[in-house]
Amino acid sequence: MTTSRQQAGAARLSAKARQFSESVIREMTRHALAHGAVNLAQGFPDFPCPEPIKEAACRAIRADINQYAITWGAKGFREALAAKIRRTTGLEVDPEREITVTCGSTEAMIAALLAVADAGDEVVVFEPFYENYGPDAVLCGATPRFVALRPVQAEGRTPAWAYDPGELRSAFGSRTRAVILNTPNNPTGKVFSRAELEEIAALCIEHDCLAITDEIYEHILFDGQEHLPIATFPGMRERTITINGLSKTYSVTGWRIGYAIAPPALTAGIRKVHDFLTVGAAAPLQEAGVTALSLPEAYYRDLADLYRAKRDRFLPVLERAGFRCFPPSGAYYVMADITGLTRLDATAFALELVRDPGVAVVPGPSFFSRPEDGRSLVRFCFCKRDETLDAAAARLEAWSRSR
């Protein structure tokens, strides 16, 4: 007979697993399903991906491309990636020695960190941050050093998120192994400027550390913003790991096709870790990815225009409902302050909102190392059909009138 002590021993979690919780973003999707809410929490489109990509996936399956691809990525997909990177950034990437295809950009990030960071190392993380980055640092044994992004109001301009240069410099030290950079940024929509990237690059060179840069929203930019890969800056090609994937650009978040671009020595480590994490990404979907990467330049312009229109459609809805919004310059999220709407903290407010009026959002604490720093913030996503945004708008407007 199993004793309670034996059961407790079998159920004991590792110290690593006890340091973080489940994804709050995915948890809010579960709440949305339970309450029949409009899901503006998790960042996946509810509209179809481009028809040519779907057809390419079907052709690949029918052609029996259904067994393992090469562990670090099918040759044709890696070559298509290298061609697309050359076309859009000017960087020459060796598809044989510098590309690792992974199960989504999420796996690319953890594989990269596990490959380059040891216990005792430090990793600089800007916050608010995409919620995976903190646990990723913990899982590889490193200590995250957080640098705050704060909304600032420049005269005559909408609020933008900025860091304090002194705070950033003080986060770097003798134990710094890497800085994680996400631009365009989730959850704030911040696009890091050339001057900011030059400052970050200079610190990486000074402290002989890496930049691990998440560029999953590279083509979703507004108001004349430009995506500037830090790997293109002087001295950074050899010390940058670029994380990206198909999910956001091609509206295929469920395909889980990501990749890491890095110099050969770093790629060798990433490939070893990736091999024992997941073996490889889905072979037929990599084949379809070749079609995605060959779409014309007009596709990317239309994508940015699509999301700009959705942003501009939805921001006034939130403002009329009483939210103080921070308009994004990229990606497809809006951070909003709830201070004038409720005395509840963001977590309690999000749980109330998903029940009545039935709109799911992500509470701000999940994006901060100290939950209290996000207690007045929530994140909305607008990567939805106009009908979905209109349904959310109707619920929020009725809710606002009833208060």
Phi, psi and omega in degrees: 000131182284128180274162178298328179293317177297320178297317179297320180296318180294331184270358184296129180269156176292159177300325179297310185294335180282351185272353179213163183256178172298164177298124176289327180299309180293328176298320180292330173296320178297319177297320179300316179295320182293328186253004182064034184273158170286123187271097172251027180263297185276136189276066173235138178294147174253022176240163187292151169285167182304138184303319180300329180288317177299316181296322179296321177295317178297318179298320181295318179295316179295333178276008177065033170273071190234005179253178182309133164277172170308138188311315184268013172126141178300139185303315182297323180290318179296322178293321177294322176298313181300320179294318181292320179296319177298318183292322188264336184237343185085355181281137173267116182243133179278112183294340180276332188235355188230007181235132172236120178271133188231174176277077181085162177292336177299315177291324179302319181294312182291324177297319179296314181294318178296331181283333189241346186247143178241166173303134183097340174287161176239146179234124180277130182229127174282138177230147008296145187231157171300133197298344179287334191295319179298306176302324178301317179297318179298315183296330178268002175088000181274164178255122178285139172245116189265139177238124187283135163261126183237141177289127179236147182251108173274150184301124176077010182231159176289156180301140176233158181266131182219155175254162176271121183303323178295320178295320178298312181299320182290341179284340178271142179198195185293338182259002181291123178259327184199160168241134176266124183236126180238107180216128350304150194265139167251119023254358193275337188080009179291139170248118183293136183279168177301317181297319179295317180294323177297320179294316179295317179299317180299321178292322177298317180292316181300320184260008177051053180233176186261156165251122174252108193245122180268110186243033186297336181256025189304332184259003181253089187227147183231163168056039176078008179293152181235135176276125182240100179296129183294339178296341180275355182277150182306131177081001186254345182304318185276355182232025180239135168249116182262124179256135179199184180182178181276341196309305190276320183292325186247010175058048179228055184298334180278354181282330178059054174246106178238180178199157175237132177249126183203160175302158187307316183296319178288321179300323179302319178290318180299319181296321179296314180296313180304317182303318183270351172279309189222356185068302180185162179276164187301123185296312182294331181283331171295319177300317178294331178299331176301318177295317179302314185289347179262005178299150184290163182301330179300330180301317184289324175295317180295324179298312179297319178296320179302311183285331174297317180296321179292319176302311184291336177286323191265331180304313179299328178299313181294319182294320177295330179281354175105003178280142171266112190259153174245095187302130182281150174265349179196179185061194183225049179229155174232124170273137184223142179267133184255009188306318183280000186254333190202159170265354179287154170282171189298324181293311178296322180296316180297321179291328176288317184294324181290335177276316183206109024268003181094050175228125182266131176228172177256125177292141185303326183305335182291349181257008185231150176289328175248111186307328182297337180289341179249016188293341181251013185238146170225157179244128171257147168248149182237025179273056186228161174301153178302325179297323179292315178297322179293323178295317176297319180300315181299318180292317180292322180291320176295319178298317181295319180294330183278354185276000000 
